[in-house]
């Protein structure tokens, strides 16, 4: 199977998982520790994607973030999400949200999504809405890489979405 079809299939499965998680009555346990996964040099693409994704379910909203790390570059390029230059200059996240009620596009992502590092919080340099669906938006977040250098920890934070003070995705 060529890589473009493979990545598209994984993206659809990723979205379907998010949709099903958001549509279930049982929120289950949120996985906020993507760093707990063990990376192996010969791991398949599914393992790499799983290593760089993290999910949170609170107050009727499922949020799933995928860090488009260098290991995912080829797949992201084939889906036309990023260019090589963008990945060299930015830390990029693909954020999927899902809910049954309310309009998730009413939320101010510009004011309430930050990348927290050892050096403080950084606002996105660019936010691109990939899907403007009110119940299932998909957003691409780009943070300036030069502001993140010399840090060992980073967390993508969503503040105040549906009265949840902070949703944290750690890598």
Secondary structure, 3 states (H helix, E strand, C coil): CCHHHHHHHHHHHHHHHHHHHHHCCCCCCCCCEHHHCCCCCCCCHHHHHHHCEEEEEECCEEEEEEECCHHHHHHHHHCCCCCHHHHHHEEEEEEEEEECCCCHHHCCHHHHEEEEECCEEEECCEEEEEECCCCCCEEEEEEEHHHCCCCCCEEEEEEEECCEEEEEEEC
